[in-house]
Structures are given as C-alpha cells and as structure tokens.
Amino acid sequence: MIYIHIPFCRTFCTYCGFYSELLHRTGVPSPEDFAAALAAEIRLRRDEITDTPNTLYIGGGTPSVLPLSVLCAIVDNVRAETGIHSFREFTLEMNPEDVVSGGHAYVEGLMSAGVNRVSMGIQSFDDGILKWMNRRHDAETAVKAYRILREAGADNVSIDLIFGLTQLDTQLWQKTLDTALTLPYAVPEHISAYQLSIEEGSALEKMTERGRYAEASEDQCFGQYMALCRTLASAGYRHYEVSNFALPGREAMHNSAYWNGGPYIGLGPGAHSYLIRAGVHTRSWNKSSAEVYVNSMLSGDTDSVRECETLTPEQVRIEKVMLSLRTGTGLPESVLRSACGDRNVDRQVTAGDLELLENGNVRIPEDRFFISDSIIAALL
C-alpha cells in the first residue's frame, strides 16, 4: 500500500492545516526536481514496499496542479522500482478547476496512466462559502468538472464536502447534499463529508484568534451530521466510517486498510509510513519541507529528512481501538474487552454508546458516531 504526498498548491484554503507549498514560489523545488527526488526515495526504500493491499494513493496538497507528464513520470517510476505494474485501486486527488482546465484529454491521460478512482475536493456548491474557503473554483466549475470526469470515462468518483461552518444553515446544507445527489450522469460512488475544524497553522486558526470567526455550535454541527446520514442512507449509501459513505462495493480500499491497521509506505515530504515486521510496529515520517526533501533524496541522505519511532504494545492497542471504532464494522468483542476491560465495555453498552452485532463485533451506533471521540476516550 503506497501513499505519495504531492506538496504543492496554487493557493491555501482557509481551513487547511496539511503541509503544502505554493507552486512556483521562489525557493520551492520545481515539479520535475520533486519527481526526481521521489524516484530516488522509491529506490532507497523499495524493500519496505509490499503489494498487500495493492493500492496507490496520490494525495496532497493538490496533485492535479502537476503537469500530466510529471504525474505519469511519477507513476512510471513507482512501477519500475517496485515491480508493481497495476493497482487494484489507484486514487488521485484533484481539484475541479484543474479538471476543467485540462479537459477530457487530461482525465483520459490520467486513466491511461492507471488511475481508476478520483477524489475531487468540491467542499461546497455555494459560491459564497467557496469564496470564504479561498477555493479556486465556483459551484458551476465543480459541476462542469464532474461532467468532464464522467464523459472521459471515470466510473469511480469520490467527492469531498464540508459541514459545520457557522454560515452554513440547515437549508443550505440540505441543498448541498441534494446537489451532490443530482450531479450529471450518475451519483458519486463515494462521498466524504468532514466537519470544519480549526487546524493548527491554518488561516482559520488566525481568524479565530483575532475574533474574525466563531465556531458553529455543537447543536448546529450535530443537526447537519444527522441530515447527512439520513440523506445518504435514503440514496443507498453505506456509512462505513465516521466521515465516509459509499455505494455498496465502492468503499475506499486504501483508506479502509488504514482503519484496519494495515501497513503502508508514505513517500514525499510530510508523508507518514507504518510498518509491521516480526511483530514490531514502526512509524516513520518525512520532514515537512519540500526543499530539504529534494536535496536530501537527490544526495542519498535519507537520515536528514526522515524520523522514526517504535510503537509500544500499549500504543498499538490504543490505535487498534481508535481506528476500528471509527468504522461501521467495529472490532471483535473479545478484542475490545481485552484492550479496554469488561467494566468499561459493559458500561458503554448499557449507555447505548456501543452495540453488539450478530457476527460478534462491537461498534458505535451510527447515531452516536458524532460523539465517537468522547466514547473512545472513555473506553481508553
């Protein structure tokens, strides 16, 4: 399972706290130099890469800001260095304005390179909210981009939406959901919907500190979350993770492997990896600097850019519970009781915060997903 972090954006979104750099800013490596450094990292770490599960995910940042030729070169290097020539699931994140700019030829080129799943960051279908988010597209562009994807042959499309903004009222949120379900040709196979959060280092954090933004109330956020659950359930979506909904059989293989605690390798600046060897669980990550990353990889000096930690059995236990209870599948009752104790589990079952399934698993009921963090914290 391979994740590649593309650290470039054309602009920064108001809410975003992920590591990225402004493309073409002075001092930022060129896309070509970045691709060369990425190829070097793949060579240096090829022994860490497995083909189980067989997925490739290119995220960011904004991968779609890269020229098609650079993206294809990156994919060719992955194949050449790993020997993995096709992926059961190959996801590329993209923004609507890049799809419209590139047109059908751009999307067809990506599909020819092996992309078989697209994740498009729409976030909203309201122009006022999109402008507040500092997104580079408007609602019309989002719909046009979706139409281009479908006409170019994309048959596995995920879209991202955001709720929980102070200025997003119930009616506007419902209109957003209705628009998502009436997009051209076919509904999205997958929808990810996230509650707005104030991320460290984001423009929104500064706005909040200066009194220019006040967070939406918990009641408002809860109401929008439940409207999301009801609307997508009625449209045939399976709510398989706290923030993710899919038509049957269209659940994200790559992300599901994360929640199941599977190993993965992350390539690129700011990317994380998780390996399990001889029962030892290790997490590593690259420093969040494109310039340091490129210079280090091209010189073969991975030590200056990469950090690592070995997880204790207690950390592994906590992560297993935290990740599994975010899913609609949950985890085996015996595993949860062993990890958290009978008393904690029984208390949460009695309170209705956990439910026992016929297959022997325990999960958080959907109507409690909204408070899953506090339920998990009480268990641990």
KOLFI-419491 format. One record per residue (C-alpha): residue number from 1; residue in three letters; y, z, x. Coordinates in steps of 0.1 Angstrom, whole numbers. Each point is the difference from the previous one (the first is absolute). Example, Ala and Ser with C-alpha at 12.3 -4.5 7.8 and 13.67 -1.06 7.14 Angstrom:
2
1 ALA -45 78 123
2 SER 34 -7 14
% end
This chain:
380
1 MET 0 0 0
2 ILE 32 -12 16
3 TYR 36 8 -8
4 ILE 29 -19 17
5 HIS 35 14 -2
6 ILE 28 -26 1
7 PRO 31 20 9
8 PHE 27 -25 -12
9 CYS 22 -1 -30
10 ARG 32 -20 -8
11 THR 16 30 -17
12 PHE -9 36 -6
13 CYS -8 12 -35
14 THR 18 30 -13
15 TYR -31 21 -5
16 CYS -21 -11 30
17 GLY -11 23 28
18 PHE -26 -22 16
19 TYR 6 -11 35
20 SER 16 -34 3
21 GLU 26 -19 20
22 LEU 26 -26 -11
23 LEU -13 -34 9
24 HIS 21 -18 26
25 ARG 21 31 8
26 THR 10 3 36
27 GLY -27 17 20
28 VAL -28 -6 -25
29 PRO -29 -21 13
30 SER -4 -35 -13
31 PRO -28 -7 -25
32 GLU -17 -20 27
33 ASP 1 28 26
34 PHE -12 24 -26
35 ALA -30 -23 -8
36 ALA -8 -2 37
37 ALA 1 38 3
38 LEU -22 4 -31
39 ALA -26 -24 16
40 ALA 0 21 31
41 GLU -6 32 -20
42 ILE -29 -16 -19
43 ARG -16 -9 34
44 LEU 6 34 14
45 ARG -16 18 -31
46 ARG -26 -25 -11
47 ASP -28 26 5
48 GLU 15 21 -27
49 ILE -2 -27 -26
50 THR -29 -2 -24
51 ASP -6 -24 -30
52 THR -8 28 -24
53 PRO 16 -2 -24
54 ASN 10 -36 7
55 THR 37 1 -9
56 LEU 33 -10 16
57 TYR 34 12 -13
58 ILE 33 -11 14
59 GLY 28 22 -12
60 GLY 34 13 12
61 GLY 28 -3 1
62 THR 1 -34 -16
63 PRO -27 -23 14
64 SER 13 -30 -20
65 VAL 32 -1 21
66 LEU -22 -14 29
67 PRO -3 -38 3
68 LEU -32 -13 -14
69 SER -9 -12 35
70 VAL 3 35 14
71 LEU -21 16 -28
72 CYS -27 -27 6
73 ALA 0 7 37
74 ILE -5 37 -6
75 VAL -30 -7 -23
76 ASP -14 -24 25
77 ASN 2 27 27
78 VAL -18 25 -22
79 ARG -28 -24 -6
80 ALA -3 -10 37
81 GLU 1 35 14
82 THR -22 17 -26
83 GLY -25 -28 -9
84 ILE 7 7 -37
85 HIS 8 -34 -14
86 SER 3 8 -37
87 PHE 9 31 -20
88 ARG -13 10 -34
89 GLU 36 12 -7
90 PHE 30 -12 19
91 THR 33 14 -14
92 LEU 35 -10 10
93 GLU 31 18 -12
94 MET 29 -22 -9
95 ASN 34 1 -17
96 PRO 10 -23 -29
97 GLU 29 -17 18
98 ASP -23 -11 29
99 VAL -24 -15 -24
100 VAL 27 -20 -18
101 SER 16 -10 34
102 GLY -34 -12 13
103 GLY -11 -16 -32
104 HIS -35 -12 -8
105 ALA -6 -13 35
106 TYR 5 35 15
107 VAL -24 16 -24
108 GLU -26 -27 4
109 GLY 3 4 38
110 LEU -7 37 -3
111 MET -30 -6 -21
112 SER -13 -26 25
113 ALA 3 27 26
114 GLY -23 22 -20
115 VAL 23 21 -22
116 ASN -19 7 -32
117 ARG 21 28 -14
118 VAL 38 3 -3
119 SER 20 32 -4
120 MET 36 -8 -12
121 GLY 27 26 0
122 ILE 18 -6 -33
123 GLN 10 37 -6
124 SER 21 -8 -31
125 PHE 9 -28 -24
126 ASP 35 13 -5
127 ASP 27 -15 21
128 GLY 22 31 0
129 ILE -29 22 13
130 LEU -10 -27 26
131 LYS 36 -1 13
132 TRP 0 38 3
133 MET -32 -1 19
134 ASN 15 -26 24
135 ARG -27 -24 -8
136 ARG 7 -36 10
137 HIS -14 -16 -32
138 ASP 10 2 -37
139 ALA -23 0 -31
140 GLU 1 -38 -4
141 THR -11 -4 36
142 ALA -29 24 -5
143 VAL -13 -19 -29
144 LYS 4 -33 18
145 ALA -18 13 30
146 TYR -29 11 -22
147 ARG -2 -34 -16
148 ILE -1 -17 34
149 LEU -28 23 11
150 ARG -21 -9 -30
151 GLU 8 -37 2
152 ALA -10 0 37
153 GLY -34 14 -9
154 ALA 4 38 6
155 ASP -25 16 -22
156 ASN 2 37 11
157 VAL 35 12 -2
158 SER 13 36 2
159 ILE 35 10 -9
160 ASP 19 32 9
161 LEU 23 18 -25
162 ILE 21 31 4
163 PHE 8 26 -27
164 GLY 17 34 0
165 LEU 35 -12 7
166 THR 28 20 -17
167 GLN 15 -32 -14
168 LEU -34 -13 -13
169 ASP -2 11 -36
170 THR -31 -2 -22
171 GLN 9 -33 -17
172 LEU 7 -17 33
173 TRP -32 12 15
174 GLN -20 -12 -29
175 LYS 17 -34 2
176 THR -9 -2 37
177 LEU -37 6 -9
178 ASP 1 -25 -28
179 THR 15 -26 23
180 ALA -27 6 26
181 LEU -26 -6 -27
182 THR 15 -33 -11
183 LEU 5 -16 34
184 PRO -9 -38 1
185 TYR -36 -12 -1
186 ALA -18 34 2
187 VAL 6 37 3
188 PRO -1 15 35
189 GLU -35 9 10
190 HIS 14 32 15
191 ILE 31 22 -5
192 SER 12 27 23
193 ALA 27 23 -15
194 TYR 17 27 20
195 GLN 24 28 -9
196 LEU 32 -2 20
197 SER 0 26 27
198 ILE 27 9 25
199 GLU -15 -10 34
200 GLU 12 15 33
201 GLY 23 -25 18
202 SER 7 -21 -31
203 ALA 34 -10 -13
204 LEU -9 19 -32
205 GLU -4 32 20
206 LYS 36 -4 12
207 MET 12 -9 -35
208 THR -16 32 -13
209 GLU 14 22 27
210 ARG 35 -13 -7
211 GLY -3 5 -38
212 ARG -2 -37 -8
213 TYR -34 2 -16
214 ALA -18 27 -20
215 GLU -37 -2 -5
216 ALA -15 -8 -34
217 SER -13 30 -19
218 GLU -37 8 0
219 ASP -2 -6 -38
220 GLN 15 -34 5
221 CYS -24 -9 27
222 PHE -30 13 -19
223 GLY 10 -19 -31
224 GLN 2 -32 19
225 TYR -33 6 18
226 MET -18 6 -33
227 ALA 16 -31 -15
228 LEU -14 -19 31
229 CYS -35 14 -6
230 ARG 0 -8 -37
231 THR 14 -35 3
232 LEU -23 -11 28
233 ALA -31 15 -16
234 SER 8 -20 -32
235 ALA 2 -31 21
236 GLY -35 6 15
237 TYR 9 15 34
238 ARG -21 27 16
239 HIS 20 29 14
240 TYR -21 4 32
241 GLU 25 19 21
242 VAL 31 21 -7
243 SER 24 -29 6
244 ASN -23 -30 -4
245 PHE -13 -20 -29
246 ALA -24 -30 0
247 LEU -18 -23 -23
248 PRO -37 7 2
249 GLY -14 -11 34
250 ARG 35 -6 14
251 GLU 4 34 17
252 ALA 14 -3 35
253 MET -29 2 24
254 HIS 21 8 30
255 ASN 20 29 -15
256 SER -31 13 -17
257 ALA -16 4 34
258 TYR 29 22 10
259 TRP -5 23 -30
260 ASN -38 1 7
261 GLY 7 13 36
262 GLY -12 -32 17
263 PRO 10 -9 36
264 TYR 27 -25 7
265 ILE 20 -14 28
266 GLY 38 -4 -2
267 LEU 18 -25 23
268 GLY 37 -3 6
269 PRO 28 25 5
270 GLY -2 30 -23
271 ALA -36 -9 -11
272 HIS -26 27 -3
273 SER -37 -1 7
274 TYR -29 22 -11
275 LEU -34 -2 18
276 ILE -33 19 -4
277 ARG -23 -1 29
278 ALA -30 23 6
279 GLY 13 22 -28
280 VAL 34 4 17
281 HIS 30 -9 -22
282 THR 30 -14 20
283 ARG 35 -10 -12
284 SER 23 -21 22
285 TRP 33 -17 -5
286 ASN 25 -23 18
287 LYS 35 12 5
288 SER 26 -14 -24
289 SER 19 -23 24
290 ALA -5 -38 0
291 GLU 17 -3 34
292 VAL -22 27 16
293 TYR -31 -15 -17
294 VAL 6 -35 13
295 ASN 8 10 35
296 SER -30 24 2
297 MET -26 -24 -14
298 LEU 11 -30 20
299 SER -2 22 32
300 GLY -34 14 -11
301 ASP 14 36 -1
302 THR -13 13 -33
303 ASP 3 36 10
304 SER 38 -1 -2
305 VAL 0 -11 -36
306 ARG -31 17 -15
307 GLU -6 36 -10
308 CYS -33 15 -12
309 GLU -14 32 -15
310 THR -36 12 -8
311 LEU -3 15 -35
312 THR -17 33 -5
313 PRO -28 4 -26
314 GLU 26 19 -21
315 GLN 24 -29 1
316 VAL -28 -25 -9
317 ARG -9 22 -29
318 ILE 35 2 -13
319 GLU 6 -37 3
320 LYS -33 -8 -18
321 VAL 11 21 -30
322 MET 36 -12 0
323 LEU -9 -37 1
324 SER -30 1 -24
325 LEU 19 19 -27
326 ARG 27 -27 0
327 THR -26 -24 -15
328 GLY -15 -4 -34
329 THR -35 3 15
330 GLY 6 35 16
331 LEU -27 14 22
332 PRO -34 17 -4
333 GLU 2 35 -16
334 SER -21 14 28
335 VAL 23 -13 27
336 LEU 31 14 -18
337 ARG -16 34 -5
338 SER -11 1 37
339 ALA 35 -9 11
340 CYS 21 21 -24
341 GLY -23 28 -13
342 ASP -15 6 -34
343 ARG 28 22 -12
344 ASN 27 -25 7
345 VAL -19 -28 -16
346 ASP -10 20 -31
347 ARG 36 12 -5
348 GLN 13 -36 1
349 VAL -27 -13 -24
350 THR 8 28 -25
351 ALA 37 -9 2
352 GLY -8 -36 -7
353 ASP 13 -12 34
354 LEU -35 -12 10
355 GLU -27 -17 -21
356 LEU -37 -3 6
357 LEU -14 -35 -3
358 GLU -35 -10 -12
359 ASN -8 -14 35
360 GLY 5 34 16
361 ASN 35 -7 13
362 VAL 32 20 -6
363 ARG 34 -16 -4
364 ILE 35 8 -12
365 PRO 4 -13 -36
366 GLU 25 -29 -4
367 ASP 24 21 -20
368 ARG 2 24 30
369 PHE 4 -27 27
370 PHE 37 5 -1
371 ILE -4 36 14
372 SER -29 -9 22
373 ASP 17 13 32
374 SER 4 35 -15
375 ILE -36 0 -13
376 ILE -13 -10 35
377 ALA 22 26 17
378 ALA -14 27 -23
379 LEU -35 -10 9
380 LEU 6 1 37
% end
